[in-house]
Amino acid sequence: MNDMNIENSPIWDIESTHPDFVPALEDSLSQVMDPELGLNILQLGLVREIKIEDGDAIVTMILTTPYCPYGPALMESARNKVEKVLEMPTTIIYGTETWDPSMMEDGLNDDWGLY
């Protein structure tokens, strides 16, 4: 998560509780691509939280739009990736934050023309 935009970058709970998992999670989740935008879910800032509670992983994710046609597939792919890395049951929660380009990795939000 080092390249994330500092102002709007989430700090995952797992970074402090199980930091050894973070590199593998980042590597695995970076393979989940948004087919319309051509960027992965970490670059877009869609993974807002990853935590472990009572032996289960809980991932909070948002989408670029509430009705993203790829949303269910992106969320299921993320769930599978986290479950494989952590080797524990994983649940995806749809977060309440509204996505905006400031959530993207630094340098990626400059060419959107939305500001």
N, C-alpha and C positions, 0 to 999 in steps of 0.2 A: 504494500500500500504506500510505498515511499513516494511514488510519483503523483499521488492524488493532490488535488487542489486543496490547500490547507484550510481555507475558510469553510468549505462544505464537505470535507472528507470525514467519513465515519471512522471511528476507532472501534474495531470489533472487540467484544469482550474476550474472545478467545486469544487475542494478542497478549493479554496479561495473564490469563489463566492457563493457557496451553500454547505458548509461543512457538514451540517446536513444530507444530502443525501448520503454522502460517505460510511458510514458503511452498509447501506442497499444495495447500489450498489455493494460493494465488496462482500457482502454475496450472492446476487443474481447472479452476474457474476461468482462467484466461482463454481456455479453449471453447468456451460457450459464446458463440458469436451471434450478434443481432444481424440477420441476413439482409435487412433493409439498409442498415447504417454501415455495415462492414466493420464494426467495432465490437470488442468483447464486452461482457457485462461488467467487468472491473473497470475498463477504460471509461465506460458510460457512468460509473458510480451507482449501479443498480443494486449491488449487494450492500445493504446498510448495516447489517449486524450478523455475526455468527457467534453463537454461544453454546455451551454444553450445560445442560441441566438434567440431573438425575439419570445420567447415562445416555441421554438423547441429544442430538444436535438440533439447534433451532436456527434457521436462517431467515432473516427479514430481508425481503427484496421488494423493490418497486419497479415500475415499468416506465418507459419514456412517455407513454400515453396510457390512460386507463383501459382503452380498448385495443391495445396493441394486438394485432392478429397473431403474433408470434409469442405473446406473453405466456400462455400455458406451456408451450414447448420449452421456452427459455427457463422457466421456473422448474420444470421437471428435469431438464438437463442439469441445472445447478444442484438440485436435490440429489441426483444420482452421483454427481462429481464429489460433493461433500460427503455423502454416505460412503463412497468408495475410499476416500482419503482417511476419514475418521473411523471407519469400520464400526459404525453405530447407526441406529435408526435416525433418520433426518426428516424434519418437518420444515416446509417453507411457509412462512407467513407473509401475506401481502401487506406491505407497509403503508402507512398513512401519509407519508411525505409525498409532495408533488415534485416530480422530477423537473430539473431545469439544467441547462448546459453548465452551470457553475459546479455541478456535481462531477463533471468529467475530469479526467486526468489533465494536469497542466499541459497547455499547448494544444490540446485537442478541441477546445471550445472556441478557439480564435476565429475559425473560418465559417461559423454558422450564420453570421449576419443577423443575429437576433438581438444584438445590443444596440 
